[in-house]
Amino acid sequence: MQSDNKLLSDLAKLGQSAAGTIHGVKSEVEGQFKSRLQTVLADMDLVTREEYEVVREMAVAARQENAELLQRLDILEQEISKLKKKKK
């Protein structure tokens, strides 16, 4: 019986050691992957979410201003057309 317990004890120690090694390997692989991914993303020259939102807001404001200017231009063209008709 004593030898069975020794065998089970040794197997349990081996399992714990293997689990610790696997955990260490997993952590190392994750670290390497994150490092490589950060390098790839940095090389892609991507913008941050904050930068994107600022530019998006600027684009929305520019579209609104453009629409307002088009309305003003239409009104001015109508007034010019009326003035030309009155001259004739």
MODELLER restraints for C-alpha pairs under 7 A, 6 or more apart:
rsr = mdl.restraints
at = mdl.atoms
